[in-house]
Amino acid sequence: MNADAYAPVVVVLDGPAGTGKSTVSREIAARLGLSFLDTGAMYRAMTYWLLSNGVDVDDADAVALASEKPVIVSGTDASGPTITVDGQDVSGPIRGPEVTAAVSAVSAVPEVRARLVELQRDSAAAASRGMVAEGRDMGTVVFPNADLKVFLTASAETRAKRRAAQLGISEPHQVAAILADINRRDAADSGRATAPLRKADDAVEVDTSELTPEQVVVRIIELARERAGARLH
């Protein structure tokens, strides 16, 4: 039988912040029995380490020099993914406002991306059955031969409202501030020279603005089964 019939399945989801990539990807991985990789958490972990160690995250040369130092490990069990830096669980701290404000600058440094892309590919290679990976350059750079590439979208306003709801925020000026931050991150992620955020030519675009997370999950699982065939049955 063709060896490809046993090849691990790789499903990737790209898209800007607030489109539901992490929630949807994790649920898809759990239902399909695949590993799960939150690559955004890896960039946040790198950013957290740099900030904690006094590295100026706006100095690309300093970031590049320090980027080889932290030991970043992503647990890929969809039922309980983890992220550690030098053995410390940083799943909580990496979601703080200081890291959020700095992660785009750190992610734009080529040396950072080169190192983390290598770790991401190593994680996929270790996933015997396959992996669902989410991020911003999964389909264009990290896994260009993925079985299924999905590009999740939603309007900036929709994403701001979702984020505000997660944080329990309702004041208009606070929602406006979240929207401004989302627009800033979109511009930074799409405009960087190294691995900018963009839809892969062969990706399926799914607009989540009017869809529930469950509807998105069901749609992508249908697509994955169509592309991977017997390997997911």
C-alpha positions as CSV (number, residue, x, y, z in Angstrom):
1,M,0.0,0.0,0.0
2,N,1.1,3.6,-0.7
3,A,3.1,4.9,2.2
4,D,1.1,8.2,2.0
5,A,-1.9,6.2,3.3
6,Y,-0.2,6.1,6.7
7,A,1.3,9.7,6.6
8,P,0.4,11.9,9.5
9,V,-2.4,14.4,8.8
10,V,-1.5,18.1,9.1
11,V,-4.4,20.7,9.3
12,V,-3.4,24.4,9.7
13,L,-5.4,27.4,10.6
14,D,-4.1,30.9,10.0
15,G,-5.7,34.3,10.6
16,P,-5.5,37.5,12.6
17,A,-6.1,37.8,16.3
18,G,-9.6,37.3,17.5
19,T,-10.9,35.0,14.8
20,G,-11.2,32.0,17.2
21,K,-8.2,30.1,15.9
22,S,-7.1,28.6,19.3
23,T,-10.5,27.5,20.5
24,V,-11.5,26.0,17.1
25,S,-8.2,24.4,16.5
26,R,-8.0,22.7,19.9
27,E,-11.6,21.3,19.5
28,I,-10.9,20.0,16.0
29,A,-7.7,18.3,17.2
30,A,-9.6,16.7,20.1
31,R,-12.4,15.4,17.9
32,L,-10.0,14.0,15.3
33,G,-7.6,12.5,17.8
34,L,-4.7,14.7,16.6
35,S,-2.1,16.7,18.4
36,F,-2.6,20.5,18.8
37,L,-0.1,23.3,18.5
38,D,-0.7,26.9,19.5
39,T,2.2,28.6,17.8
40,G,1.0,32.0,19.0
41,A,1.7,30.8,22.5
42,M,5.3,30.0,21.5
43,Y,5.8,33.6,20.3
44,R,4.2,34.9,23.5
45,A,6.5,32.6,25.6
46,M,9.6,34.0,23.8
47,T,8.3,37.6,24.4
48,Y,7.6,36.8,28.1
49,W,11.2,35.5,28.5
50,L,12.7,38.5,26.8
51,L,10.7,41.0,29.0
52,S,11.5,39.0,32.1
53,N,15.2,39.1,31.4
54,G,15.4,42.8,30.6
55,V,15.9,42.5,26.8
56,D,14.7,45.6,24.9
57,V,12.0,44.0,22.7
58,D,12.2,47.0,20.3
59,D,15.9,46.3,19.7
60,A,15.8,43.7,16.9
61,D,19.5,42.9,17.3
62,A,19.2,42.3,21.0
63,V,16.2,40.1,20.5
64,A,17.9,38.1,17.8
65,L,21.0,37.6,20.0
66,A,18.9,36.4,23.0
67,S,16.4,34.3,21.1
68,E,18.5,31.1,21.2
69,K,18.6,31.2,25.0
70,P,15.2,30.2,26.4
71,V,14.0,26.6,26.4
72,I,10.5,26.7,25.1
73,V,8.4,23.5,25.2
74,S,4.8,23.2,23.9
75,G,2.7,20.3,25.2
76,T,0.5,19.2,22.3
77,D,-2.2,17.2,24.0
78,A,-5.5,18.8,22.8
79,S,-7.2,18.0,26.1
80,G,-4.6,20.1,28.1
81,P,-2.0,21.9,26.0
82,T,0.9,23.5,28.0
83,I,3.6,26.0,27.4
84,T,6.8,26.3,29.5
85,V,9.9,28.4,29.4
86,D,13.0,27.0,31.1
87,G,10.7,24.6,32.9
88,Q,8.2,27.3,34.1
89,D,4.6,27.1,33.3
90,V,3.8,30.4,31.6
91,S,0.4,29.7,30.2
92,G,-1.1,32.5,32.4
93,P,1.6,35.2,32.2
94,I,1.9,35.1,28.5
95,R,-1.7,36.4,28.1
96,G,-1.0,39.6,30.0
97,P,-1.2,43.1,28.5
98,E,2.6,43.6,28.5
99,V,3.3,40.5,26.4
100,T,0.3,41.3,24.1
101,A,1.7,44.8,23.4
102,A,5.2,43.5,22.6
103,V,4.6,40.2,20.8
104,S,4.2,41.6,17.3
105,A,7.6,43.3,17.5
106,V,9.3,40.1,18.7
107,S,7.5,38.0,16.1
108,A,8.9,40.2,13.3
109,V,12.5,39.4,14.1
110,P,13.7,36.8,11.6
111,E,15.9,34.9,14.0
112,V,13.0,34.4,16.4
113,R,10.8,33.1,13.6
114,A,13.6,30.8,12.3
115,R,14.0,29.2,15.7
116,L,10.4,28.8,16.5
117,V,9.5,27.4,13.0
118,E,12.1,24.7,13.6
119,L,10.5,23.9,16.9
120,Q,7.0,23.8,15.3
121,R,8.1,21.4,12.6
122,D,9.8,19.2,15.2
123,S,6.5,19.1,17.1
124,A,4.6,18.0,14.0
125,A,7.2,15.4,13.2
126,A,6.8,13.9,16.6
127,A,3.0,13.7,16.2
128,S,2.4,10.1,15.1
129,R,-1.1,10.5,13.9
130,G,-1.0,14.2,12.9
131,M,-1.5,17.7,14.1
132,V,-3.7,20.7,14.0
133,A,-1.6,23.8,14.1
134,E,-2.8,27.4,14.4
135,G,-1.0,30.7,13.9
136,R,-0.3,33.3,11.2
137,D,2.2,31.7,8.8
138,M,1.3,28.0,9.1
139,G,0.1,27.5,5.6
140,T,2.5,29.9,3.9
141,V,5.8,29.1,5.7
142,V,5.8,26.4,8.3
143,F,3.7,23.7,6.7
144,P,3.3,24.5,3.0
145,N,2.4,20.9,2.2
146,A,-0.4,20.6,4.8
147,D,-3.4,18.4,4.0
148,L,-5.7,21.3,4.7
149,K,-5.1,25.0,5.0
150,V,-7.8,27.2,6.5
151,F,-7.7,31.0,6.7
152,L,-10.1,32.3,9.4
153,T,-11.4,35.8,9.1
154,A,-13.8,38.2,10.9
155,S,-14.2,41.9,10.9
156,A,-12.1,43.9,13.3
157,E,-15.2,45.1,15.0
158,T,-16.5,41.6,15.5
159,R,-13.1,40.5,16.9
160,A,-13.0,43.5,19.3
161,K,-16.5,42.7,20.6
162,R,-15.5,39.1,21.2
163,R,-12.4,40.1,23.1
164,A,-14.3,42.6,25.2
165,A,-16.9,39.9,26.0
166,Q,-14.1,37.6,27.1
167,L,-12.7,40.3,29.4
168,G,-16.1,41.3,30.7
169,I,-15.8,44.8,29.2
170,S,-18.8,46.8,28.0
171,E,-17.7,50.5,28.2
172,P,-17.6,51.9,24.7
173,H,-14.3,53.6,25.1
174,Q,-12.7,50.4,26.3
175,V,-14.1,48.4,23.4
176,A,-12.7,51.2,21.1
177,A,-9.3,50.7,22.7
178,I,-9.4,47.0,22.0
179,L,-10.4,47.7,18.4
180,A,-7.5,50.1,18.0
181,D,-5.1,47.4,19.4
182,I,-6.5,44.8,17.0
183,N,-6.0,47.1,14.1
184,R,-2.5,47.8,15.3
185,R,-1.6,44.1,15.5
186,D,-3.2,43.4,12.1
187,A,-1.0,46.1,10.5
188,A,2.1,44.8,12.3
189,D,1.5,41.2,11.4
190,S,0.5,41.8,7.8
191,G,3.3,44.4,7.2
192,R,6.3,42.6,8.6
193,A,9.1,41.7,6.2
194,T,9.5,38.1,7.5
195,A,6.6,35.7,7.1
196,P,3.8,38.3,7.0
197,L,0.2,37.3,7.8
198,R,-1.5,36.4,4.5
199,K,-3.8,33.7,3.1
200,A,-2.0,30.9,1.4
201,D,-3.0,30.5,-2.3
202,D,-4.6,27.1,-1.7
203,A,-6.2,27.9,1.7
204,V,-10.0,27.8,2.3
205,E,-11.2,31.1,3.7
206,V,-13.8,30.8,6.5
207,D,-15.4,34.0,7.7
208,T,-16.4,33.5,11.4
209,S,-18.2,36.8,11.9
210,E,-21.7,35.2,11.7
211,L,-20.8,31.7,12.7
212,T,-20.7,30.0,16.2
213,P,-17.5,28.2,17.2
214,E,-19.4,24.9,16.7
215,Q,-20.3,25.7,13.2
216,V,-16.7,26.6,12.4
217,V,-15.5,23.3,13.9
218,V,-18.0,21.2,12.0
219,R,-17.1,22.9,8.7
220,I,-13.4,22.4,9.1
221,I,-13.7,18.8,10.2
222,E,-15.8,18.1,7.0
223,L,-13.0,19.7,4.9
224,A,-10.3,17.7,6.8
225,R,-12.1,14.4,6.2
226,E,-12.5,15.3,2.5
227,R,-8.8,16.1,2.1
228,A,-7.3,13.4,4.3
229,G,-9.7,10.6,3.5
230,A,-9.1,7.3,5.2
231,R,-6.3,8.6,7.4
232,L,-8.9,10.3,9.6
233,H,-11.3,7.3,9.8
